[in-house]
Amino acid sequence: MTALSLTIRARWTVMCAALAVVCGAVVLVVTLVFTDHLLHDRAPEAIGPQGRPVSGRPRLDGPPQPGRVQVQVDQGRAVTTGVIADVRRVGLITMAAMTAASLGLGWVVAGRMIRPVHRITAVAQSVSGARLGDRISMAGPDDELKQLADTFDAMLDRLDAALASQRDFVADASHEFRTPLAVMRVETEVAL
């Protein structure tokens, strides 16, 4: 069984999306828990002691009725549950949109980040024994990719110098061998 092989660009995109989802989930959970606690803690404050509203008009219908307090508490819980459900729904929709956006942005950013790698690869593929003049000559910040490109350029310079030295040696050796052979040939022709 072969392992799934993703390109660096695809892995970067997935990593960006995963980070966005994890961060979004943390924010959503914290928001939901915090909202739930706030609403549950503040509901009794809104109802007031023994069912009397803290703000608004005073009650004119006499002493508090236990059944009415329970109705207000139940209504407060219903509102709290509804608010939390709405926050959860909006949070999940926002997380889905952020996941899609992070996938798209991650793909674009990863493409821009690995563009120098494509350039290095193209120069490396174009180099041959007869043509060593190509260089990457990468401009930009002094990061890992620039250091790799500079190292590759230096290697090509050393290789070019070594091949030039080898060509010079072959030319000199060829010349040195031609002279004695020419002398021997002339002497052989004279002797014949």
Disulfide bonds with the S-S distance in Angstrom:
none
